[in-house]
């Protein structure tokens, strides 16, 4: 049998390629007391230990980055920002009402207004 129209492809184009991993393993050694605290908190949130630790680590990393990343804005944006900071404060009625209430620990848990 002849295959006159057969085109040979390089072997790399027909062999399956390894899929790039989207996740990378992270391993750490922790004392039992740390594991117990993490497991308790994860259970309270209804999460696995891995999910809980990953979320906490990412949140902490984002906090650090937000503290160190400079805020960039245009000259017009800076002018508007400075004008907002320099202007007089406008009272927020909900905040005024909240601060007038007696704290629950000062009254045994009842609200002063009922």
Secondary structure, 3 states (H helix, E strand, C coil): CCCCCCCCCCHHHHCCCCCCCCCCCCCCCCCHHHHHHHHHHHHHHCCCHHHHHHHHHHHHHHHHHHHHCCCCCCHHHHHHHHHHHHCCCCCCHHHHHHHHCCCHHHHCCCCCCC
